[in-house]
Structures are given as C-alpha cells and as structure tokens.
Amino acid sequence: MQKPAEDAPESSRLARDSAVVGTATILSRLLGFARDVLIARLLGAGPVADAFLAALRLPNLVRRVLGEGGLNAPFVPLYLAIKAERGGAAARRFTGEAVGHLGLLLLGLVVLGEIFAPWVVLGLAGGFAEEPQTLALAAHYTRLMLPFLLLTTLAAMLAAVLNAEKRFTLAALAPALMNALLVGFLMVSLGRGLEAELAAQSQAALVSLTGLAHLGLILFALRKMGLARPSLRWSPEMARLVATGGATLLAASTAQLVLLVATQIASAEPGSVAALYYADRVFQLPLGFVGVAMGTVVLSEMADSAKTSGPDARLGQALALGLALALPAALALFVLAEPIVSVLFEHGRFGAEDRARTAAALAGFALGLPFAVIAKVFGQVYFARQTPRLPLLAGCLAVLVAALGGYALAGDGNAAQMAACAASLAFLTQAMLLGIALLRDGIWRPSIANLRPIVASLAASAIMLGVLLVLSSLLAARLAPPQSTPWRVVALLALCTGGALAYGAVGWLLGAFGAFPLPRYLRKRRA
C-alpha cells in the first residue's frame, strides 16, 4: 500500500487536471444551457420544438459520447502503448491511419443518413410515426445537422491525441466555442422575432458549421506537435483498434444510449420529448462536469498503470472525487427541480404545464446521477486495460433495463418523468454490475482512506439540504413567475450559492475533498 505522503501529490494532480477539464466542460454546458433556454423561449414545447429537439438528439448524442471520453477510451491506451514501445513518429502514423479510416466510414454514414433521414428520426422518436408533419420537420432538420457528425467526430479523434499527451485545456474548451456561436445566433433570432420554423431550420444548419469550427480549433492546437497525414494503410495497430474500439466506444456510450431510449419512450406523449430534453440539459451540467473529467484525465492516469496487477489506488481516489461532486448536485436537483425549471425555462411559449412536466423529469434524472458517475469511474479501469467486454455487457443490460422499465412505467402519468426514472434505474444497474465485477477481480479494494471522504460528502450533503429548505422558504416569493426575470435569476443564484457554500464549508471541514482540518484541529486542542 502506498503511503499517504506519496498519494497526496498524485491525488492533487488528479484533482487539478480534473478541475481544469471540468471547468472547461461547465463553461460549455452553461453556454449549451443558455442555448436551450433561448430555444425554449423561441420554440416553446410544441410540434416544432419536438421536431427540432428530436433531430438535435443525434448531434448531442455524438457530442456527449465523444466529449465524455468515447474515443479516448479505445484510442488513448493504444496510442500511449505505441509511443512507449516505438516512439512518437509511430504514434503519429497510427493517428493518421485512424483519422483516414474513420473519415471514410463517417462520410459513408452521413450519406446514408441524408438518404434515410425519416428512418433515423423514427429510431430516435418512434412516436412521430403517428405525427407525419412533425416527422417531416424532424427529418429536414436531421439532414441539415448530419455534416456535424463527420466534422466533430474527426475533431474528437484528434483531440484524443491532446488528451493522451495530457494537454487537456484546448480540447475541453472547443465545445464551448460551438455553443457560443449557437447562443449568439439564437439571441439574434429572438431580437428579430423570427418565426419558429425558420429559426429552427437556421439553427439546424448552424449546428453543422459549429462542427467545422470545432475541427479547426483542434487542428490549431495540434500544429506544434506535428499533424499526422490521413492514411488508409491497414496496420496491425489499426486491426487492434478495430478489434477493441467498437466494443469500447459502445460501452463508453452507455449513458447516452440510455437517454436515447428514454427519448423513445417519452415520444409516445406529445410535448414529452421537449420536456425530457430540457430536463436532461440541466442534468447534464453536473454529469458533464464529472463525466468528462472521468473520461479524459482519469483514463489517461489509469492507462499509465494498466499493466500492473492488483488493486488500483487511483480508482478509490477518482470515486471519492466523483461522488464529492455528484452527491450534492443530485440532492439539489431533486429538491430544487421546480424552481430551477421555472426560472430557467418558464418564459415565452414555455408555460406552467411544460414547467410541471419538465421538473418531474428532472427529479427523476437526479435520482440516478450518483450511479451514473460511479459507473463512469468504474468503466475507466477496463478501458485503460483495453478489456471492454464487461463494461459492454453491463452497458447492454443497463439499456435493456431502461427500455423495460420505461415501458413498464409508461401510462402511469408523465411520460417524461417515467422515462427519466427508467434511466436512473439503468444507471443503478450498470454501477452495481461493474462494482461487483471489480470487487470479484480484486481491482477495487475499498479502504477507510477512500470511504471516509464519501461519508463526509454524505454528511455535508445533509447539512446542505437543511440550508436549501430554509432558503427556499425565504426566497419563495422572489422565485415565483409573477416576479421579473432578473429578480428570479438572482434569487435562484442566491439559493444555489447558499447551498454550495454550505456544502463546500462543511465538506472541507469533514474531509470530503481529501483534507481533514477538523480532526487535526480537535487533536491539537486535546494535546
């Protein structure tokens, strides 16, 4: 076992790099969130919004999968192994081969998608089969967005090189640029009073242009490292990448596939696709902050020690860090679902009925947030060791649970809420399966040192809950819809800030973030 003194610098570096990536991700998520607030104001939650947001599911699925380590998982360990064995030039050649083959595959898929766009939409929202007009709109928007998939996936492949070299910042900031462009356009659209269908069509086309901006920024970041020329040469390394890459990418995509199933379930009830989408966007703020760090920084760290046998010390550190962020976020989202949705979305064409439906879905998602983070952390161990079979199996079972649970709950009320609860059940299933396997294989050995900060996080979250309930009561009048939007935003910020400060202070004193000032202080007092 490593000594605490030796663990500290490693744990601090992990926390620092995770904070850099997480902060950049939060910036992107906040801009994306602002985008969705503007979309809600511009499109509401009617047929045009349902069509646009169903079409946007595919770009969002790709962006989240790639942004949260989907391509890092199969690529980074193999890239680092080639570089260690044969040098940087061989690693660059391998990158060129991967980009060349991936680009060719994506081009073919985009062409097929353009031809079969209505069937693509039905795969995302089967309920549209009974709504021909909404289906036609969604197919049109999908065709406009499909080039984004080619451009941003190539950008993600090249960003994986930056992550492998532990250059995380620019790769993490690139999505923020994309969302900033979309926010700017939506503000112009609102200012000019664009009709809903025209605004949705223009926004769909701009999505593809943001993919080009993403690729350009990553190429700029790679210029000093030497760009690999795309190649269609089939090397043994490419064969190895293909052999493990598909399973790894699919396993790393589980959370997003679960959300895709949830959308399919919600599409049976008009307006529920939009409600689920808006709830998911709030849910993605904390999940993105933690998930991206787990899929980039933690994977790169674990890949360095993937060949060692026995327990992985980094696993306990990463789990404690992830839960220190996920537990308070989940509790806050569950308790504050109604005021959060009301303040952020209840404007323009988004009414009280839409608010109630969306808030219920957000509370359903909040239940699964800690389990989604746990599953993300556990999965990185297998990805770093290039053994994705077990995460793939756990992911497939989670998707199945989401589907069966969603359809079992369907008809019991709010379709969006039932779909979100089914997704949370799927995250719980995935986390349990992976945790049991890690214990069985001797890779995860819970210790007092790692369990202590988790218990501290739970205690700090309980204190935060009390603070949130008191502040909610005091600020209830300021949060109500009759108040002006600026006052409501200020009140929500005060509520969230108060809860965050309470959690941060108590968590620091109890050691939720790795330090234990309170026990040391008490020992000194007794001495």
Secondary structure, DSSP 8 states (H G I E B T S, - for coil): ---HHHHHHHHHHHHHHHHHHHHHHHHHHHHHHHHHHHHHHHHTTSHHHHHHHHHHHHHHHHHHHHHTTTTHHHHHHHHHHHHHHH-HHHHHHHHHHHHHHHHHHHHHHHHHHHHTHHHHHHHH-GGGGG-HHHHHHHHHHHHHHHHHHHHHHHHHHHHHHHHHTT--HHHHHHHHHHHHHHHHHHHHHHHHT--HHHHHHHHHHHHHHHHHHHHHHHHHHHTTT----------HHHHHHHHHHHHHHHHHTHHHHHHHHHHHHHTTSTTHHHHHHHHHHHHHHHHHHHHHHIIIIIHHHHHHTTT--S--HHHHHHHHHHHHHHHHHHHHHHHTHHHHHHHHH-STT--HHHHHHHHHHHHHHHTTHHHHHHHHHHHHHHHHTT--HHHHHHHHHHHHHHHHHHHHHTTSS-HHHHHHHHHHHHHHHHHHHHHHHHHHTTS----HHHHHHHHHHHHHHHHHHHHHHHHHHHHHHHHSTTS-HHHHHHHHHHHHHHHHHHHHHHHHHHTTTS--HHHHHHHHHH-
